[in-house]
């Protein structure tokens, strides 16, 4: 019964999966979760508009912002994107979400491995989990302002798979503000 009620509640909640992410990386992770705590240049620019021409020193040379899309299951496969350059790296993903009103929202996250999430330049979540990504591993409640909201996710990778599931649920429907 509890599961049924929870399911019925989700039918009343708008669910949003990002159709296109801005991506930059890979940066050097170092050992363990060291890269999760290291502040790379994109993190110094949180809350500002992304400069698509900006270049940064990455793990394997210069990197710049590009775009990527999640697969049909909603997974952003960074291991496939970076290929053999994926192990021991950090990648940033960014998007803009437009909300019709100020409202509470819930992020449903699944990551491989650790991650940090900022909304409008404010850190709203940190995870140091080392695991394979699956949908809905963590839920985070935060507030969207009316208008455009910038969401930035930093993902740490050890070895193997590397990626993110990301769904935003809110009472009022939000849309991509790309």
N, C-alpha and C positions, 0 to 999 in steps of 0.2 A: 504494500500500500504506500509506503514511504517513497519507494522508487517511482510509482505511478504519479504521485503528487509532484515530485521533483520534475518528472518528465513533462507533466502538464504545465508547470510553471515555465519551463523553457520554451514552450509554444507561445507564451505571451511575451517573450523577451526577444528583441531584435538581436540577431547574431551576425557578426561581420568578420570576414576573413580578408586579409589584405590581398588585393589582386596583383600588385606589383610593389616590390621593395627596392629602395636604393641600397646599394651594398658597397662596402669598401673593405679591403683586406686581401690577403691575410697579413696580419702582424705577428711578430714572434711571441709565442706564449711563454717561453722559458720552461721552467720546471713546475709540474703540478698545476696549481691555479694562479701562478704568479702573474700571468697576463691579464687575469680578471681584475686585479688590483692596480695594474700599471695604467697610467693615464696616457693614452695615445692621442695624437693631434685631433682626430674627429671628436673625441670626448671633451676637448678644450673648447669646442665650438657648439656645445649643446645649447639649444634654445635659439640658435641663429639659423638662418636659411642655409641649406647645403649648397656649397659652391661646386657645381659639377666639373669645373676645370681644376679644382684643387688636387695637387699631387702630394703624396706622403711617402716616407721611407717605409716600405713593408718588409716582411721577412725575406722575400726573394727579389727585392728591387722596388722600384716605384709602383705605387698603386693609386688608383683614382676611383671615384664613385662611378658605378655602373648600375644596371638594373637586372633584377632576376624575378622570376615568378615561382610561386609554390606549385607543386604538382597537383593533380586532381584530388588527392587526399588532404591537401592543405599543408603539405610538408615542404619547407624550404631546404633542399638538399645541398648543403654547402660542401660536403665531400665530393659530390659530383661536379659542383661548380669549380672548386679549387683543384680537383684531381689529386695528383701525387704531392701537391704542395699543401694539402690540408692538415697533416699531423702537426701537433704542437703549435697551434695558431689561435689567433683571436680575429673575429670578424664583426663588423658593425653593420646593422640593418636599420634603415630609417624609413618612415612613412609619415604622411599627414592624414589625419582623420577629421572630418567636419561633423560637428555635433549641432543639432538645431537648438539646443538649450544646454545650460549647465546641468550636468546629471552625473549620478554615480554610474560606474561601469565596472564590469568584471572582466579581467583578462584571464583566459584559459591558456596555459603555457605547457609546452613539452619541449625539452631541450636535450641536446647531446653536445657538450656537457654543461658546465655552469653557465650562468647568464646574469646580466644586469639589465634592468628596464628603466628608462627615464620617460616621463611624460611632461612635456613643456619645460624641459631642463631640470626637473626634479626627480631624483632617484626614488622609484616606487617599489622596487623589488630586487633582491639579490638571491641567487641560488648557487651553492657550491657542489651540487650533485654531480656525480660521475655516473652516467647511465646512458642507455639507449633512449632516444626520444620516443615518446608516445603522446597522443593527444591527452590533454587535461591532467597532466601530472601535478600541476600547481595552479592555484587560483589566487588572484590578487584583486582586491577592490581598490579603486581609485576614482578620482573625479575628473571628468572632462569639462573644460570650459565651453561656453557657447562660442561657436566659430571653429577656427582651425586649431588643431592640436597636433603637435609634433611628438611622435613616438620613436624612440631609439632603443635598439636592443643590441647588447654586446654579448657575443657567444664565444666561450672558451672551448677549445678542443684539445684533447690528449691525442690518442690514436684512434683509428677506425672511423666510424660514422661521425658526422658533424652536421647538425641542422636544428631546425626549429618548427614547432607547431605553434600557431598563434591565432586565437579567436577572441574577439571582443564582444561582450554581451552588454546590452543597455536597454532601458525601457523605451527610449525614443531611438528610432533608427539613425545610424550614422552612415556616412559614405566616405569614399576615398576623396581626398582633396589634392590629388597629384597635380 
